[in-house]
Amino acid sequence: MDITVMVALIAAGAALFGSVAGAGAVVFAAHLQSRRAADSTRDQWRRTTRRDAYAALTLAARRMRSPADDIHQSSEGMQAVLLGRYGDSNPGFSMGPERIGPLRDAVAAVTEAAAIVEIEGPAEVAELATTLATQCQDLVVYTARSHQADRPLRTPELINGIEATAAQFSTAARRSIA
């Protein structure tokens, strides 16, 4: 075999190897780029889903405040009746279903939103969502039991605890989607 042919074969082999290696590098780079784009899209979707879940829970907790305040005002009126401030007249304070129903509905919305956060959120945020839902449920149970026993409520303490947990939840939620 002539040296020229040998050099030509070596050069052809090197060119073929270079072409295959170059093509492999291009394919690998394209794969990495598409994987990064998919990861970025998935991360954006996860942040959006979490933000929506966190916002739903935050709004549900805020919407619960109005029926909770209504219960508190009624409980103060009932306490005044129990303490005899109105004598024999009843000024119309009641803790019947017309007062407890809206609170129960608002707490149901908090519980539903918390369930979604438990699925979507990281552990810290999910734990706070569970705590918030439990505190809200406790408020309904306590309110119903107090109504049945005709005793005044401690709603400000319970509501303050709920608001403190809601603030902690909001802070943790912001950190998790940052």
Secondary structure, DSSP 8 states (H G I E B T S, - for coil): --HHHHHHHHHHHHHHHHHHHHHHHHHHHHHHHHHHHHHHHHHHHHHHHHHHHHHHHHHHHHHTHHHHHHHHHHHHHHHHHHTTTTTT---S---SHHHHHHHHHHHHHHHHHHHHHHHHS-HHHHHHHHHHHHHHHHHHHHHHHHHHHT----HHHHHHHHHHHHHHHHHHHHHHH-
